[in-house]
Amino acid sequence: MRIRKRIEEVFGWIKAAAGLRKTRHKGTDRIDWVFALNAAAYNLIRLPKLMRAA
C-alpha cells in the first residue's frame, strides 16, 4: 500500500497541479508528450528532497 500511495501521488499531482484532469489535446501522440513533460516536471520538483535524503 505504501508503494501504491507513492505512485498514486504522482498521478494526483499531474491531474491537480499540472492540469491534466481535462486535456486540451486529442490523440495519444499529443497526450503522451504532455504527460511525459508533466512527469518530468514532477521529478524536478522532487529532486531537491531526494538530494537531501541521499
C-alpha positions in Angstrom: 0.0 0.0 0.0 2.9 2.4 0.6 4.2 1.8 -2.9 0.7 2.3 -4.3 0.4 5.6 -2.4 3.7 6.8 -3.8 2.5 6.0 -7.4 -1.0 7.4 -7.0 0.5 10.6 -5.6 2.2 11.3 -8.9 -1.0 10.9 -10.9 -2.9 13.0 -8.4 -0.3 15.8 -8.7 -0.4 15.6 -12.5 -4.2 15.8 -12.5 -4.4 18.6 -10.0 -1.4 20.9 -10.3 -0.4 20.2 -13.9 -3.9 20.5 -15.3 -4.3 17.1 -17.0 -7.7 16.4 -15.5 -9.1 17.8 -18.7 -6.8 17.6 -21.7 -6.5 20.3 -24.3 -5.3 18.0 -27.0 -6.7 15.0 -28.8 -4.9 11.9 -29.8 -2.5 9.6 -27.9 0.6 11.1 -29.5 -0.2 14.6 -28.2 -1.3 13.4 -24.8 1.8 11.2 -24.5 4.2 14.2 -24.8 2.2 16.3 -22.4 2.1 13.5 -19.8 5.9 13.0 -20.2 6.5 16.7 -19.8 4.4 16.8 -16.6 6.1 13.7 -15.2 9.5 15.3 -15.8 8.3 18.5 -14.1 7.2 16.4 -11.1 10.6 14.7 -10.9 12.3 18.2 -11.0 10.1 19.3 -8.1 11.0 16.1 -6.1 14.7 16.4 -6.9 15.8 18.7 -4.0 14.0 16.4 -1.5 15.7 13.4 -3.0 19.1 15.0 -2.9 18.7 15.9 0.8 17.8 12.3 1.6 20.8 10.8 -0.2 
